[in-house]
Amino acid sequence: MRPTARSALLAPACGFLVALVSIAAGWCWLGQPVEMPNSPLGAREKLYCVSYAPFRGAQTPLDKNTRIERWQIEEDLARLKPLTDCVRTYAVEHGLDQVPEIAQRQGMKVLMGLWLGRD
């Protein structure tokens, strides 16, 4: 029995489909949320400094129109204050220029890093 063009393409197409489904399933499995482990810090210990990026949900630094509101930064820093006295940022765009003033009011230090990009 001589294979037709259709049956000759069936095996590679099935193989491709299996590979595609396997890769998608793997990415879905890897992307599942995990529970945050307990901190190894003692009761009165704090982290020296943490990197801070305020983007939530659909907010993204890739969208030039994204603007982080003051209240959101204040809320974030209030939640970080028990864990650290220092935050590090890598930009002043999208409203992050407000971070030093807000952090100072909360008694926190700010390390201003910079992001080297193609622009």
JOBEL-V67564 format. One line per field, one symbol per residue. ss: DSSP state (@ for helix, = for strand, . for the rest). phi: phi as a letter, one per 30 degrees, with the letter a starting at -180 (. if undefined). burial: 1 if it has 16 or more other ideal C-beta (glycine too) atoms within 10 Angstrom, else 0. Layout:
ss->???
phi->???
burial->???
//
This chain:
ss->....@@@@@@@@@@@@@@@@@@@@@@@@@@................=..==..................@@@@@@@@@@@@..=.====......@@@@@@@@@@...====.......
phi->.cdddddddddddddddddddddddddddddddbddddddddecdbddabdbbddbhddbddcdddbddeeddeddddddedcacbbccbabdijdddeedddddciccbcccbccbdc
burial->00000000000000000000000000000000000000000000010000011100000010000001000110011001000111111110011101110110000101000000000
//
